[in-house]
């Protein structure tokens, strides 16, 4: 086996936003508690009538009505000193990414650490 010392990495911080877990710590607690976070598709995600078909071969449809869903997320635009109109124009996925990236930096200790 080749020497892998030159490819070593160090994980110095973590962040997460997952179903039933707004943070990495909450996710770990869910793992320890064996929490099951897969549920039926919420009505505000997508229309079951439009996209679901129990036949797995149906074109342009899904045969599953379950998934892991992030709920109750509220983007704190003030935390990022962002104008409300800019925050309102962001996709929810962008809001999640900005929030988790900031959480990772905070977990690392930024800006107090180099």
Protein Blocks (a to p, Z undefined) as FASTA:
>chain_A
ZZfklmgccdfbdcdddehiabfklmmmmmmnopafbdcddfklpcfklmgcfblkbghi
afbfbdcddehiacdfklnopafklmmmpcfklmmmmmmmmmmmmmnopakbZZ
